[in-house]
Amino acid sequence: MSDAKPKLWENMPHKPGVYIMRDVKGAIIYVGKAINLYKRVRSYFNDSVTPKTKVLVSNIATIDYVVTDNEIEAFVLENNLIKQHQPKYNIRLKDDKAYPYIRITVHERLPRFLFTRNRGKDKARYYGPYVDTTRMKEILNLVHRLWPIRRCSKRFPQDFNKDRPCLNYHIGQCKAPCNKLISEEEYCTYVAEAERFIRGKTTPVMERLTKEMTTASEAMEFERAADIRDTINALNLLQERQKVEANGEDQDVLAIARNKEKDEALIQVFFVRDGKLSGNERFMMTATAAEEDGDILSAFIKQFYSEAAIIPKELLLAQPPAEKILIEEWLSNLSKRQVSINIPQRGKKKDLVKLAQTNAELIISQSEATIKKEAERDTIALSDISKAIDFKSPLTRIEAYDISNIQGYESVGSMIVFENGRAKNSDYRKFKLKAVVGPDDYAGMEEIITRRLARYQAEHTAFAKLPDVIFVDGGKGQITAAKKALTALGMDLPVCGMVKDDRHRTRGLLYEGKEAALPRTSEGFKLITRIQDEVHRFALEYHRKLRTDSQVRSILDDIEGIGPTRRKALLRHFKSIEAIKDAEMEALIEAPSMNKASAEAVYKFFRGET
């Protein structure tokens, strides 16, 4: 194996840095770091490497590298490149949802506390990410209940005294700093207190509220005392899980559980703030069975804490991550104070780690049971469909197609894939139609299926698999279009139409001129519904992206005398391009904003007379 691709490592320098492995298409498939780039890259081509590494090496076409001054710089660069490119063979966080943050606009003259899902590269401070969005909103609501912090979007100093104080001022939830009814110094004191609260320092707030409630009660201000009591109760409710004492420190407790059959690992994280368990989150990682737990923990820590707003002084684990000392140095540099990674052997810290481990194993076992149950359901669903259409061969891969257009202009097609009854997102494809002009769904369907199958015949790697059956969103017309594409390419694949009822809901499956008998309660019918909904969603998503990326055009824009105002009026009046196309001259003239000349232009355009 050492002679397989010698040029890939022969020219590497004997220096620290990052190496970037690419496939034949130039896509980044793996990123790694090394103290000595030459030795590290060369090690991949030894005969003793793991099966995963052998697969990786077989896909490497080129290797780039970046030299750094030291290992910690390589560590940081490696982590940034993994986050940016999500290479196929790196261990990585599986969940790519945009978790929310609390954004404190400290760069503004009068800072605000905001909800956001995008952590921008600005001067604001971000706290999160929060997996539990409801809990995060409760925290924000408490902030605005406890401190008179503005919620408006005014800019200062230009907006000082520009308007009268808003409703929040009159109900006592803001002190109108915009009208200088509170000094900027006092306002910033409130902001600092609220930020400490978000960081988990709740004890001072509870003590202040308790004193204020007692004072109000003694002054017989019972309504105010009741309001403060309600706030204390809300705060207690938010903290009801904060029962575990841990010497008054800030710590994160990490545990790992594996599902090696599914190449997954679950990381359970407990957040201890001010000596109390303030919350927990769990994350799924992609990791093959051959990966060591320490490597997975190391990958998680790098990917999670590079984005985390709060890095505690201590991480507690049942086992050390790979590169423990290097990670401690990196975390300390990020947080600008000493951060340690410890493996407790006794006492309360050991109990915390054990609790996290128990939770991780429980969740992964429940996940395995759920996966097994879903697999059984999917098997039944595929069997239902096979019987309903009298399909003799094994039904494994289903490809579904749909057409969408933007006001009759720039029609697009979508292809989704279900394998073994589950969506296979990596095989989804989008098509921007090239040969079809106007809203012709049949021609569009023929074009995208022709292009997809032609790429298979050309041995295009992205289309290397054929489906067992093709589903098209529609009835006889769409089925005919799909079969026309197959015939032209000399191919024979079964085609089914996913038909809908009068209320635009899934009704069934049309195959060989007959509608398959599938009860609505059957797993097969439910799977067809999921496929139809998913292909429609995917097409609509592409539709919306095009509308966002560029100004929306319409086929009507190509007609002389039809500008934006008339186009909108026509679409509002006729409801669709098809209705405009079929309209008689009299109906066009009577439409809003139209006159005889413009109506004539539209009429002739759709009849090819221009």
N, C-alpha and C positions, 0 to 999 in steps of 0.2 A: 504493500500500500504506500510505502514511503516514496516510491518512484512515480506515483500516479500523476501528481500535479506539482512537480518540483519548483516551477517558476513562481508559484504563488507564495512561497516563503523564502526563496533564495535571496531576494533583494531587500528583505526586512532589516531595519537597523537594530543594533543591540542596545536599544534605549527604551525607556518607559513610554507608554502611549496607548492608543485605542486602535483596534483593527476592525474593519467594516467589511463583512463578507457579502457578496452580491451574487445573484443567479444570472442566467444567460440574458434575461431581460433587463438587467441592471437594478432589479429590486433588492433592497437590503434584507437579507434573511437572518443575519446574526451580527451582533455587536459585542465585543469583549474588550477587556483591558489587560495590560501586562506590564510587569516591571522590565521585562526584556522581550520586545516584540518578536525578534527572530526566533527565540527558543519557544515562546508560547505558540506561535502559529505553526512552527514545525511540528509541535507535539500532536497536532490534529491529524497528521499523516502517518502516525505509528499504527502498527497492527493491533495493538492492545487497547484501542479506544472502544468506548461503549457503542452499542447498536445505534443509539440516537446520533452520536457523533459521526458514525459511518454514513448515515442517511444525509446529515448536514453536508459532509465533505463531498458526497456524490452530486450535490446540487450547487456547489461553489463554482463560479466561472471566474471571478476576479476578487481580489482582496485589496482594499485601500487601507491606509493607516494615517494616523495623526500623532506626531511625537509631542509629548508633554514634558515639563520640567521634572515632574515627580509623580509618584503613584497616586497621591490624593487628587491631583489635577486630572489624571486619567480616570479615576473613580467618578468624579463629577461629570466629566465629558461623556463617559460611557452611559451613565444614568440619563443624561439629557437626550442622548441619541436614541436610547431604548424607548423613552417616553414619546419622542417625536415620531419615530418610524414604526414602532410596535413590530419588531422583526419576528418572523414565524417561529424561529427556533430558540428564542430567548424565553425564559420564565417571565410571565407578565400577569398583571392584574387582568382578570377576565371581564370584570364589570366596567363598561365604558359609559355608564350613565353620567350625566352632568349633575353631580350632587351640589346642593346649595351651600352658600357661604353667607355669613353676616359680613357686610362691607361697611367699614367705618371710614368716612371720607375725611381723614385727618389732614389732607392737603387743602381742604376748604377752610375758609375763615371761621365758619360756624359749622362744625362737622355734623353729619347725620349718620344714622344706623339704617342700613338698607339690606333687603333680601336680593341675592343675585345667584345665578348659576354659572356665571363666567368670571373666573379669576383673572382680571386684567393686569397688564404690566404697567401699573400706575403707582402713584404714591399713597394710595389708600391702604388700610390694614384689613386683612381678611381673616376671619375665624371660621374654621370648618376643616374639611367638608363634613356636613351633617347627612348621615344616611336617613335619619328620622326627620323628615321635613316638618311634620306636625310639631314635633318637640322644638325645632328651631324657631318656628313661628310663635310658639308659646313664649319662648325666651324673648323674642323681639317685642311681643305684646307687653310682657312684664317690664321691659326696658322703658317703653313709652308710658307705662302706668307709674313707674317708680321715679322717673326723672323727666323733667319738662324739656325734652329734646325735640327740635323741630322736625317736621315731616315734609315740608314744602321743598320745592326745587329752585328756590330763589338763589341768585348769585350775588355775592357781596364783594366790594362795597356798593356796586351800582344799584342794588335793589333795596338799600336801607331807606325806610320811610316812604317807599313807593306806593304801598297800599295800606289799608287799615288791617289790624290784626285779624287773623282768620278764626274759624270756629274753634279750633283746638285751644286757642288762647281763652276764649269765653267759657269753655268747659273745664279749664284748669289743667290741660295736658300740654301746654306750651306757654312760656313766659314772653313770647313775642320778641326775641332778640332782633328780629328784622326791623322792629320799630324802636330798638334800643331801650326797651322797658326792663331789661336786665343787662348787666355789664357782660362784656365778652369774657372777662376773667372768671366770673361766677358760672357762666354757661360752660366754659371749658372744664371747670371743676366737676360739673355734672357728667360731662362726657367721660372724664377720667374714671369716675366712680362706676359708671355704667360699663365701661370696658373691663374693669376689674371683675365686675359681676359676671360678664360673659366668659371670662377666663376661669370661672368656677369659684371665685372668692365671695361666697354668699353670706358668710357669718356676719360681717359688718352691716350688711343690709338688714338681716333679720334682727340684729340688736337695735338698729335705728328705728325700724318699723315698730318693734315692741314698745320702745320708749314713747314714740309718737302716739301709739294707740292708748297707752296708759295716761299720757298727758291729756289727750282729747277726752277720755272718759272722765277724768277728774274735773275737767272744765265743763262737764255735762254737754260736750259736743258729740252726742251719741251717734249722729248720722256719719260724721267724719270718722269716729272710732270704728263704726261698722264697715266703712269703706276700707280702712286700713286692715281690719281683721280679714276681709275678703281677699285682699292682696296677699296677706301672710298665708292664708289657706291655699291660694293659687301657687305660691312659691313652694309650700310644703308638698303640694301635689306633684309639682315638677321634680321635686327632690325625693320622691317616695322610694326610689330605688337606691338612694345614697345611704346605705345601711352599713357598709363595710368600713371599719376603721383601719387606717394604715399609717399610723404615726404622724398624721398631719402633713403628708408629703404629696407632691405631684408625681404620678407614675402612670405609665402605660403597661398593661400586662398582656403579653402575646402568647397564644397557643396555636398549635397546628394540628389538623386532622386530615387524613388522606383518603381519597377514593381512587385507588390506583387503576381500577378497571376503566374509569372514565378520564384518566389523566388529569385529575383535578385535585386541588388542595384547598382547604378552607382555613383561613386565618381568623381567629377570634381575638378581638381587642377589647379589653376593659380599660376605661379611662377613670383614673383616680385623681380627683382634684381636691386640694385642701383636706386630704385625709379621708375623702368619701368617694364611693363609687358613683360617679356622676352619669355614667352611660356606657353603652357597649355597641360595637359595630362588628360586622363580619364581612369578609371579602373572599371571593373565589379567585384562585390562581390557576393558570394552565401550567401543568407540570407533569411530565411523563413519570411512569413508575420507577425509572432508573434514577431520577433526580433525588439527591439527598435532602433531608428535611432542612439541614443547615443552609443549603444553597437557596431553597425556596424562601426561608425566613429572611435571608440576606436580600434577595430580590424584592420581597415585599417591603422591607424597611426602607430600601432605597427609593422605591417608587412612591410609597405612601408619604413618607416624611419630607420628601422634596417639595410636596404640595401642602402639607399640613401647616396651619397657621400657628399651632402651639406644639412645641417639642418639649416634653417634660424632662426633668433632671435625670430620670431613671427609667430604663426599660427592664421589665422582669420577664424572663423566659424560662422554660423548662430545660432548654438546651441552647448552647451558643450558636449564633448564626455564623456562616462562613465569613471570614475577614472581619471578625469582631473588633479588633483594635482599630482597623482602618475605618470601620463604620462609626465607632465612638469618636474618632477624630473629626470625621465629616459632620456628624450631628452637632458636635461642640462648635465647629466653625459656623454652621447654619444658625444655631441659637445664640451664639456669642457668649456661651458659658459652658462649664463642664457638664457633659452628659455621659452617663455610665450605663453599660449593659450588664446586668447581673443575673446569675442563676441561683436563686435562694435555696438553701438546704433545709431550713427549719423556720418555725414561727409563722407570723401572720402573712408575710410575703410568700412563703411556700404555699400557704393555704389559698392565697389569691391565684397563684399560678395553677394550682390544682383545680380550682373552681373554673377558671377559663378553659382548661383542658377538658374538663367534664362537659362543659357547654359545647365546645367545638366538636367533640366526638358524638354528642347527642344530635347536633344539627346535621353532621355528615351522615349519620346512620338514618336519620329521617329523610335526608336527601336521597340516599340510596333506595329507601323504600318507595319514595315518590317516583324516582326514575323507573324502578321496576314496574310500578303500577301503570305509569304512563306508557311504558313499552308494551305491556299487555293490552292496553286500550288501543294503541296504534296498530298492533297485530290484528286485533278484531276488526278495526275500521278498514284496513286494507283487504281483509278477507270478505267483508260485507260488499265492498266495491267490486272485487273480482267476481263474486257470485252474481251480483246485480247485472253486470255487463257480460257475463259468461266468458271471462278472461281466463285462459288456460295457463299461461305462463306466470311465473312469480312476479308479483307487482311490488317493485322496490322503489324505483325512481319515477316521480311524476313531475313533469314540467308544465307550468301554467303560463298563459300569455294573455295580455290585455293591451288595448290601444286607448290612448287619451290624446286630446288635442286642446290647444289654447285658442278659443274663439275661432276654430277652423284653421288655425295657422300653426305651423311647426308641430305636426303630429308626432307623438312619441309612443314607443312601445316598451313593455316591461316583460321580463321573464323571471319567474321565481321557481325554486326547486324544493320539492319535499322528498326526502329519502327516508324510507322506513317509517313513514307517517309523521316525520318532524321536518320543520323548515331548515334548509341548509343555506344560510344567508351568504356564505362565501361563494356560492354558485349563482347568485342573483345577477342579472344583467339588464342594462338599459339600452334602448335603441332610439336614436334620433332619426326619424324617417327621412330618406333621401329622394325616393322616386315618387312618392305620393304627394299630390297637391290638393289641399282642401280636406274637408272632413269625410274621408272614405275609409271607414273602419275595415272593410273587407280587403281592400288593396293593402292597407297597412298591416293587417294580419299576415297576408301572403308574403309581404316584404320581410318582416322580421323573422318569420320561420325559415324563409329561404336563406337569409343571411346567417342565421344560427346554424343550420344544417350544412351550409356550404363551408363554414369554418370548421365543422367537424370533418368534412371530407378533405379539407386542406390540412388536416392534422394540427389544427390550432390547439395549443395546450389548454387554453381556457374553456374549450368546448370539446374536451376529449371523450366525454361520456355521452351516450345516447340515452334518452328516456325510455322507460317501458311503455309509457302512454303519454300523449299530449292532451292537456286540458286547455280549452279556449274559453274565454269569458264571452258567452253568447250562444246563439243557436245555430240553425242550419247554414246561414250565410257565412259565419266565421269558420264552421267546420269545413265547408266547401273550399274556402280560401286556404285553409291549412293543408287540405288534401291536394290542392292544386300545386302548392309549393313542394310537397313530397313527390308528386308525380314528375314534376320538372327535373328533380334531382335524382330520379330513379330509386326512390326509397319508399319503404312501406312501414308505417308505424300507425298504431291505433290512435284515433282522435275522438275526444269526447267534448261535448259542449256543456258548460255549466249554465243552465237556464234559470231565469228568475221569474217570480210571480208578478202580479199587477202592483204589488206594494214594494217591488224592487228588492225582494228577499230571495235567498236561494230556494229554488223549487226542486231541483234534481239534476240528473245527469242524462244528457242525450247522446246515444251511441247507436250507430248504424240505423238511423231513422226512427229509433224507439227510445222512449224515456224510461230509464231504469227505475224499477220499483224499489225505493229505499224509504222505510219509515223515518219520520222526522226524529224519532227518539233513538235511532240506531247510531252506532259509532261511525259507520260509513258516511251517513248523511252529515254528521257533525264535522267530519274531516273535510268533506267537499265544501261545506260552508266556510271552514277556516281557510282553505285554499283560495276560494273565491274572494273572500274578504281581504286576504293578504295580497293577492295579485292586484286587486283594485287599489289598496292602500299604497302599494309600491309605485303603481303608475301615477297616482295622484300626487305622491311625494315628489316625483320627478317633474310633474306638471308644475307644482308650486315652486320648485327650485328654479326652473326656467323663468317663471314669472318674477322671481326675486332677483335673479342674476342679470336680467336685462329687461328693458321696457317691453311690456306685453304688446305684441302685434296681433293683428287680425287679418284674415284674408280680405276683409273689407277695405283695409288700408291700400290695397292694390288697385282700387277702383277710383278713377278720376272723379273728383267732386265730393268724395266721401272723406271727411275729416273726422277727428276725434269726437266732436259733438254729434254729428249724424250717425257715426258708428254706434255710439252708446245708445242713442235714441232708437235706432233700428233693433239692436239686441234687446233693449228693454221692452219694445213693442212686440217683436216677433218671438222672443225667448230663445231662439237658436239660429245658427247659420243655415241649417236645413230648411227651416220655415221661411227664411228670407229667400233662399235659393228657389223654393217652390212657389213663392208669391207671384200673383198676377200683377200687371202694370197698375191697375186701379188701386189695389191694396197698398202698393208701394207709394203711390202718390199721396194717399190719405194718411200715411204714417207720419208721426210727429217729425218736424224739422226737414221734411222732404218736399221737393218741388218736382215738376215734370222732368226737368233735365237730369236731376240726380236719380230719380226713379228709373228713367230710361237707361242711365249708365249702369245701374245695378242689374236691371232686367237683362240687358244685352251681355253683360260680363258673365253671368251665370249660364248663358245660353251660347257662349262662344261666338258672339256676333261682333265683338270689339276687336 
